[in-house]
Amino acid sequence: MSTDGWWVIGMGALVALLCAALGSFLYLRRLSMLGDAISHAVLPGIVLAYFVSGARESLGLLVGAAVFGLLVTYLIDWLTHKAGMQQDASIGLSFTLLFSLGIVMVSLWASRVDIDADCVLYGDIALLPFDTWSWGGRPMGPRHFAMLLGLDVLIGLLLWRGYKGMQLLAFDRVFAASTGMAVGLWHWLLMGGVSLATVFSFEAVGAILVVAFLVIPPAIGHLWSFGSLPRMLAVAMLSGVASSVLGYGLAVWLDSSIAACMSTAALLLYGMSWIFHPQRGGLALLLKKKRVPHAPMMGRMR
């Protein structure tokens, strides 16, 4: 395998670790599709920031996207708790509104904004190894790898420092509030982390793979957690990294989209996990149906 291939796998693995860790807490709070909303809603912020700064590599793009990521989170929260809308409906309404607004802005300013909506959805991970940076004249590798590695460390420290708070909030928000815990603070820290993960990852792997990694590895982790949150996190992150490796191999074999193949690999891993799960798996359910209790033996009539 070429060096570029290892860089691509490495960037996919960093995104997978990041999204699997954050996505596990979203999964437990039944907010998995919030990642989908954020990943689409950042488009207007990206377009506005590019229109103002005129540079794709500027810090303004990250700021603009992060602002809109938090905006859609606030809008969903307001629609759910203030306007009385069902949570799934508020998620669908919010991200559809903002993503549509972003598409309109791209079409109106297409001659002045060098942004393709397809790039936001599918990413351009195969070309990122060529976007390098240097330190003191020494090449340091792909720029996005360094950014993702830094964000992984930052989010990892946040989750390590606030693990107990995140855990309590994930399982019982009412009890967490009754203990005097700053529920709102931890909620917005988690939402801010998801927004940053989405913003930093969308250019590398695209919104679709970000959503896949936010949902599928945590679902695998939950399946094999057996009631243990640390085990859920570990399995989720391992399955995300495995999806990156297997997905890249599948993309090379099929000569297809890397992001799409990584998503497909994650789905295949979930399917295998469900089939072979010893308690809730497809095989276990099938065997239970076949185990029909024998009828009591009747005495032979004479």
N, C-alpha and C positions, 0 to 999 in steps of 0.2 A: 504494500500500500504506500502511496506517495505521502510526502510530508503534508501537502495540502489536505489530503483525506483525513489525516489525524487531527489537523486543526478543525476541520468541519465537525468531526465526531466530538472533539473537545468542546466546541461551542454548543453543540446540541446537548451534550451532557450537562454543561453548566446551566443551561436554560431548564433542563429537566429537573436538576436538583433544586433549583430555585422555585420553580412552579409546583413541584411535588410537595415541598415543605409547606409553602403557603397554602396550596390547594387543599392540603389535608385538614387544616383548620376551617377553610371555607366549606369543605365537604361535611364536616361534623356539624356545622351551623346551618346546613341546607342552603348554602349560598354559592354553590359551585358555578352557576351561570352568571354570577356577578363578574367573574373573570372575562366571560364572553362579552358582557356589556362594556367593561372598561377597555378591552382590546379594540373594540370598534369605535367607541366614543372618543378616543384620543385623536382621531383623524382631524377634526376641526382645529384642535390646538396645534397640531403639526403644521397644517396649512397656514394658519395665522402667524405662527412663529417664523416660518420660512418666508412668508410675504413681507414680514417686518425686517428680518435679518438678512435675507437673500443668500443664506448659506445652509447647506444640509448638515454640516458637521458642527454647527453652533450649539452652545449650551442652551440657547433659547428654545430649540426644538424640544429638548427634554423637559424644560420648564413648562412650555406651552402644553405638551402632551400630559404631563403630570397634573397640571391644573385642571384639565378637562377630565382626567381620570377621577380626580377627587370630586369634580362637579357632578359627574354622573352618579357617583356613589351617594352624594348628598341628595340629588334629585330622587333617586330610588328610595332612600330612607324617608324623605319628605312625603312622597306619594303613598308610601306604605303606612306610615304612622300618623300623618296629618290629614291626608286626603282620603284615607280609608280604602285604598286600592289594594287588591291582592298582590302579594309580593312578586309572583311570577309575571303578572300583568304589568307591574311598575317597571320591572327589569326590561321586559320586551318593549314597552313604550319609550323608555329613556334612551336605550342604546340605538333603537331604530331612528329616533328623532335626531340624535347627535351624529350618527353615522351618515344619515341622509343629508344632513346639513354639510358635513364634510365633503361628500360626493358633489353636491351642488357647488361648493366653493372651489373644488378642483376643476370642475367643468367651466366655471366662470372665469377663473384666473389661470387657465391652462397655459396661456402664452407667457405668464410671468412666474408660475410656480412649477418647479421641476420635481413634481411628486406624482407617482403613479399609484392609484388606489390598489391595483393588483399587487404591487410590491408590498403594500401594507398587509395584505391578506396572506400572500404566499412567501414573502421574504426573498432574500437573495443570498442564501448561505453559501452557495458554491463559489461565489465571487469574493466573499469576505476575507479569505486568506491573503488576497492580493492588496487589501487595504491595511497596510502596516504602519507602525510608528517606530520611532527610534529614540534612544536616550544617550546623549553625548556622542552622537554619530554612530552608535551601535544599534543594529536592528533588533527589535524586541518582539517581533511577531505581529499577528493581526491586532488591530486596534480594538475591535469588538471583543476579542477574547479577554484582553486586559480589563475592559469595562465590565464585562459580565463576571469575571473573577472577583473584582472589587465589590460588585454588588452582592455576589454570593456571600462574601465574607461579612459585609455589613448586615445583610438580612439574617445570616447565621448567628451573629452576635446578638441581634435584636431578639430572635426567637430563644436563644440560650438564656439571655438575661430575663426575658419576660415569659419563660415557659409556663410557670405555674399560673400566671394571670391568663395567658392564652388558653391553657387547658381548662381552667375553671369557666372562662367565658364560653368556650366551645360546648361544654356539657350542660351548664345551668347558668344562664345569664341572670335570672332572678336571684338565685342564691349568691352569685358573685356580687351583685349590687347590694344585697343585704349585709354582706361582710364589710362594706365600706370601700370596696375596690373601685377604682376609677374606671368603670365599664366603658364610658364614652371614649376615654383616652386610649385604652387598649384596642377598642373597635377601630378607631381612626388610624392607629399605628398599623394595624393589620391591613386596612384599606389602602393606606399610603404605601405599604410594602408591595401590595398587589399592583398598584398603579405604577410604581417604579419598575417592577419586574416586567410588566407589559410594555412600558415605554422603552426600556433598554433592550427588550427582546424582539420587538416587532420588526425592526430593520434586519435583524440577523435571521430569524426563522419565520417571521410572519405571524399574523394574528391567529390563523387557524391552528398552527402547531402550539402556540401559547395556550389556547383554549384546551387543546387535547391534553397537554401536559398538566394543566390545572385540574382536569377532571379525571382522566383515566388512571394515571398512577395512584392517586389517592383512593380511587375506587378499588384498585387491586390491593392496596395496603389495608383498607378497611376489611376486605374479604378475608385476609390472612392475619388480622390483628388479634383475634381471639380476646378482645376486650382490653388490649394494651396499646396505649397511644404511642409509646416509643417504638414498639414493633411496627405499628402502622406507618409511622414516619420512615423507619428504616426500609421497609418493604416498598413503600411508595417511591423513595428516592432511588433504590436499586432497580426497580422496574423501569423508572424513567431513563436511567443511564443505559439499561439494556435495550430499551426502545430506540435510543439514539444509535447505538452500535448496529443493531439488527436492521434498523431503517436505512442507514447509510449503505449497508451491504445490499439490501433489497433495491435501493435506488440505482446502485452501480449495475446490478444484475439486469434490471428492467430498463435501464437508461431513462429513468423517470424523475419526477420532482422529489428532491430530498426531503422537504418538509412533509409532503403527502405520504411518502414511504415511512417516515418516522411515526406519523400519526397512525398509519395502518399497522405498523409493528406493535404499537401500544395497544391497539384494539385486539390484535391477535393474542398478545400476552394476557389481556383481560379474559378473552374467550377461553384460553387454555386454563387459566386460573379458575374460572367458574366451572369448567367441565370436570376438573380433577380435584376440586375442593372436597375434603373428606366428609363434610357435614352438609353444606348447602350446594354442592356441585351437581351438575347434570347427571353424572354417573351415579352419585350417591342417591339422588332422587329416583333414578331409574331402577337401581337395585332394590330400593325400599318398596317400590310398586310390585316388583316381582316376588318379594317375600310375602306371599299370601299365607296366612296361618292355616294349618291343616285342620280339617273338621274332626271332631272327636270320633273315635272308632265306635261304630255301632256293633253290638253283639250280633253274631250271625244267627239268623232265624232258623229254627229247626222245625 
